[in-house]
């Protein structure tokens, strides 16, 4: 659901990405407001998609009676017929998008941090007093360059960050819990019958909602890579 602060409540044809909504296809057969209502109601890239009240506001109707106007517009046979003919193609496009999100989440929820870093030994020198120093062997880690990673592993990288006074380079990796949630939500949309038949899937989806999220920070990464 679109947050209220992001809902546009004034007459405009501008989409969230800055492009203009094309309503010319509907204008020959409908009034300007009706054409705008159809365009906004059937466009999946806005907060007015499948929301008659918001589409009516976008079309130029008063906010005080936009919900009623949207309802009445949807009841007009000519408008209802056009909407009915448009939505199947929109649904096919949205289904394709959900499939892509589902496949991406499936990759991102099972990544292994060891696929993105490698360890290397080095000698650390600690100064004790003014003249005495202690030298001992230890381990550190570094990122594996992007060019050495497969395309699937690169899909798991959200960005690059720099940690500590030496600006150690680290990858920003996705939250696996969040990706699993997206995967389950898309699965429920793509395979609703399977969720209805399988009580285990329903139970797993419900259990996830109550799951305590855990995140592993950068600290201790070298030890984790060595299996300690």
C-alpha positions in Angstrom: 0.0 0.0 0.0 1.3 3.4 -1.0 2.1 5.6 2.1 -0.3 8.6 2.3 2.6 11.0 2.1 3.4 9.7 -1.4 -0.1 9.9 -2.7 -0.5 12.7 -5.2 -3.7 14.6 -4.6 -3.7 17.1 -7.5 -4.3 17.1 -11.2 -1.2 15.8 -13.0 -0.2 13.4 -15.7 3.3 12.8 -14.3 4.2 9.3 -13.3 6.5 8.6 -10.3 9.5 8.1 -12.6 8.9 11.6 -14.1 7.4 10.4 -17.5 4.0 11.6 -18.7 1.0 9.3 -18.7 -0.4 8.9 -22.3 -4.2 9.3 -22.2 -4.6 10.1 -25.9 -5.8 6.6 -26.8 -9.0 7.1 -24.8 -9.8 10.7 -25.6 -11.7 10.1 -29.0 -14.3 8.1 -27.2 -14.4 9.6 -23.7 -14.4 12.9 -22.0 -11.0 14.2 -20.9 -11.7 13.3 -17.3 -13.0 9.8 -18.2 -10.0 9.2 -20.4 -7.7 10.2 -17.5 -9.6 8.1 -15.1 -9.2 5.0 -17.3 -5.5 5.6 -17.9 -4.7 6.1 -14.2 -6.9 3.2 -13.0 -5.2 0.7 -15.4 -1.6 1.9 -15.1 0.4 -0.3 -12.7 3.2 2.3 -12.3 1.2 4.6 -10.0 -0.6 4.7 -6.6 -3.9 5.0 -8.5 -3.6 1.5 -10.1 -6.9 -0.4 -9.4 -7.9 2.4 -6.9 -11.0 4.2 -8.2 -10.8 7.0 -5.7 -7.2 7.9 -6.4 -7.7 7.5 -10.1 -10.7 9.9 -9.9 -8.5 12.5 -8.1 -5.8 12.1 -10.8 -8.5 12.6 -13.4 -9.4 15.9 -12.0 -12.5 15.2 -9.8 -12.9 16.8 -6.4 -11.3 15.1 -3.5 -14.4 15.5 -1.4 -16.4 13.0 -3.6 -13.6 11.2 -5.5 -14.4 7.8 -4.0 -18.1 8.1 -5.2 -17.1 9.4 -8.6 -14.6 6.6 -9.0 -17.3 4.1 -8.2 -19.8 5.6 -10.6 -17.2 5.8 -13.4 -16.4 2.1 -13.0 -20.1 1.3 -13.3 -20.5 3.0 -16.6 -20.8 0.1 -19.2 -18.5 1.8 -21.8 -15.8 2.5 -19.2 -16.2 -0.9 -17.5 -15.8 -2.7 -20.9 -12.5 -0.8 -21.7 -11.1 -1.6 -18.3 -12.0 -5.2 -18.7 -10.2 -5.4 -22.0 -7.0 -3.6 -20.7 -6.5 -5.5 -17.4 -5.6 -9.0 -18.9 -2.6 -7.6 -20.7 -1.6 -5.6 -17.6 -1.9 -8.8 -15.5 0.3 -10.7 -17.9 3.0 -8.0 -17.7 2.8 -8.0 -13.9 3.0 -11.8 -13.8 6.2 -11.6 -15.8 7.6 -9.1 -13.4 6.7 -11.2 -10.4 8.5 -14.2 -12.0 11.6 -12.1 -12.4 11.5 -11.0 -8.8 10.8 -14.6 -7.7 13.9 -15.8 -9.5 16.1 -13.0 -8.2 15.0 -13.6 -4.6 15.7 -17.3 -5.0 19.3 -16.4 -5.9 19.8 -13.8 -3.2 18.3 -15.7 -0.2 20.9 -18.5 -0.4 24.2 -16.7 -1.0 27.2 -17.7 1.1 29.4 -14.9 2.3 32.5 -17.1 1.7 31.8 -16.7 -2.1 32.6 -13.0 -1.9 35.7 -12.9 0.3 39.0 -14.7 0.6 41.4 -14.8 3.6 45.2 -14.2 3.5 47.8 -14.5 6.2 49.9 -11.6 7.4 52.2 -10.6 10.2 50.8 -8.1 12.7 53.2 -6.0 14.7 52.2 -4.5 18.0 54.4 -1.9 19.7 55.0 -2.4 23.4 56.6 0.5 25.1 59.0 2.8 23.2 61.3 0.2 21.7 59.9 -3.3 22.1 57.5 -4.8 19.6 55.7 -8.1 19.3 55.2 -9.8 15.9 52.7 -12.6 15.4 50.9 -14.4 12.5 47.2 -13.7 11.9 44.6 -13.6 9.2 42.7 -10.9 7.4 40.2 -11.0 4.5 39.6 -9.1 1.3 36.9 -9.0 -1.3 37.0 -11.1 -4.4 36.9 -8.6 -7.4 33.7 -8.3 -9.3 35.4 -9.6 -12.5 36.1 -13.0 -10.8 32.5 -13.5 -9.6 29.7 -15.2 -11.6 26.7 -13.3 -12.7 24.6 -14.9 -10.0 26.9 -13.8 -7.3 27.0 -10.3 -8.7 23.2 -10.2 -8.5 23.7 -10.5 -4.7 25.8 -7.4 -4.4 23.8 -4.2 -3.4 26.8 -2.0 -3.2 30.3 -1.4 -1.9 31.2 0.1 1.5 34.4 1.2 3.2 34.9 0.2 6.9 37.4 1.5 9.5 40.3 3.9 9.5 42.0 2.0 6.7 38.8 2.1 4.6 38.6 -1.7 4.1 36.5 -2.5 1.1 33.5 -4.7 1.8 30.4 -5.7 -0.2 26.9 -4.7 0.9 25.0 -8.0 0.7 21.3 -8.5 0.9 19.3 -9.4 4.0 18.5 -13.1 3.5 15.4 -12.9 5.7 14.0 -10.1 3.6 14.8 -12.0 0.3 13.1 -15.1 1.7 10.0 -13.0 2.5 9.9 -11.7 -1.0 10.3 -15.2 -2.4 7.4 -16.5 -0.3 5.2 -13.6 -1.2 5.9 -14.1 -4.9 5.4 -17.9 -4.5 2.0 -17.3 -3.0 1.0 -15.2 -6.0 2.4 -17.5 -8.6 1.3 -20.8 -7.0 -1.8 -20.1 -5.0 -3.2 -23.6 -5.5 -0.1 -25.1 -4.1 -0.3 -23.1 -0.9 -3.9 -24.0 -0.5 -3.1 -27.7 -0.8 0.0 -27.9 1.3 -0.4 -27.0 5.0 3.3 -27.1 5.5 3.8 -24.1 3.1 1.1 -22.2 4.9 2.7 -23.0 8.3 6.2 -22.0 7.0 4.9 -18.7 5.7 3.1 -17.9 9.0 6.2 -18.9 11.0 8.4 -16.6 9.0 6.2 -13.6 10.0 7.1 -14.2 13.6 10.8 -15.1 13.0 13.4 -13.0 14.8 15.7 -11.5 12.2 19.4 -11.9 12.7 22.2 -10.2 10.9 25.9 -11.0 10.9 28.1 -8.0 10.8 31.6 -7.5 9.3 33.3 -8.3 12.6 34.5 -11.9 12.7 34.2 -12.3 9.0 37.7 -13.7 8.6 37.1 -16.3 11.4 33.8 -17.3 9.7 35.6 -17.8 6.4 38.1 -20.1 8.1 35.2 -22.1 9.6 36.0 -21.1 13.2 
